[in-house]
Amino acid sequence: MDDVPNFETVKIERDGGTTFLILNRPEKKNAMSPQMHIDMCAALDWAEDDEATKVVVLTGAGGNFCAGQDLKLFFRATEDDPKARRRSRRAAHEWRWNKLVAFPKATIAMVPGYCFGGGFTPVIACDFAIAAEDATFGLSEVNWGIIPGGLVAWAVTQVMNYRDALYYSVTGEKFSGATAAQMKFVNKAVPNDRLREETMVLARALEAKSPAAVRYTKEAIRTVRGMSKEQALDFLDCKNDALIAADPERGRGKALSQFLDDKSFKPGHGSFERTT
Ligand code: ACO
């Protein structure tokens, strides 16, 4: 496709308003090399600015999500090169957490096959996660003598309860996509052959929403988690006013008049009719 950029280790595909960013080293189960971190930083920057992209789906090529950091290229190859190591770590953190968490459009992690170690961080940083029931998750770091570093340990405690986080980090025991859904580590698990279809159902629903409302809602949910009730109340009032003032679609006004005057929509059943 000629209107999307090419990267060595990340493939980009469009499906309507949804853009797939695909970790693309299938022969290495999509283990993350330093180049992949650089490519993902650039791919997310591109998707953020790309007007046709309303929703981003992050996934992996060849039937697996990601086998974690590339043990050869990310770790061993930079052992004696502190500068290269620092650069790789910075890029790794930048896209797997900072860019994804602050991404202004909805993001969905679609997880087939293996997801190990450092591959957990972007799953958690995405707004939503849908796994294949038979996907295999593993915090395998303990199995080769390290801790879930690079923010993984912190990230898992954002979405797993304390017992599960300790259990799976300390034992290194694998768990399935179905178990991940039971733990609410992912939103849901579906049969592998329906993974894309089910992900697209969510993506299409998100595409139809007001982009400004989606963005401000994401930001609000994320930010209030670290606030007191009093701070949250004040922040959310300001945030709502900011949304009403900044929304190019003027969604709130439209929704009010469609509900109150035209009686053409009910917010309990879906979004107001968008004309832009
Ligand atoms: N780093 C580097 N290379 C990897 C990685 C990795 N994390 N994972 C897989 N590969 C490579 C394999 O070495 C192999 O390369 P080769 O063809 O040159 O020999 C290729 O990918 C295919 O992998 P296989 O092991 O042959 O595939 P298999 O289906 O038998 O096993 C599995 C897949 C279970 C994912 C296995 O490769 C594995 O355990 N990988 C390591 C997973 C892991 O612990 N990741 C966490 C790393 S730590 C961290 O992220 C902080």
Residues whose N, C-alpha, C, O or C-beta is under 5 A from the ligand:
A	BS01	ACO	E27 K28 K29 A31 A67 G68 Q69 D70 L71 K72 Y114 F116 G117 G118 G119 S140
